[in-house]
């Protein structure tokens, strides 16, 4: 995997970033680790007998 093969470089790059940039980079990485939720639409149907 790309990240696993370059973990030392990535850690060094993150360490050299400003805190705000570091947080943004970590948030971008999280998109590939944590599944995103999608909005769903519910339809409520009532049966009348």
N, C-alpha and C positions, 0 to 999 in steps of 0.2 A: 504494500500500500504506500502511496506517495508520502503521507504524513509519517508513517512508521519509519520509513527509510531516511527521513530528514528531521527526526524529532529534535536532535541537538541543535540544528540550525534554526528550527522554528522557535525553540525555547530561547535561544540567544537573541533572535529578532524580537520576540515579545519582551524580553528583559530590557532591550534598548529603546522600546517605544515609550512615549508619554502615557501616563495612566489612562487618559481618555481614549487614546488610540488602541491601547492594549485591550480595554474592555470591548471596544467595537470589534476588534479582531476576534476575540473570544466568542462574542455573540454570533459573528459570521460562521465560525467553526461549529457552533452549536447547531446550526441549521442542518448539518450533515450527521449529527449524532442523535438529536432528539426529534422524534416525529412531530410534524406540524398537524394541527387540528384544522379541519375544514368546517365551514358553516354548513349546517344541514337544514332542510326545510321539511317541516312536518305538516301533514294535511290531516285535518280532523274531520272525519265523516261520521255522521250519525245516521244510523239506519232507523227509518220510521216504518213501523209495521201497521 
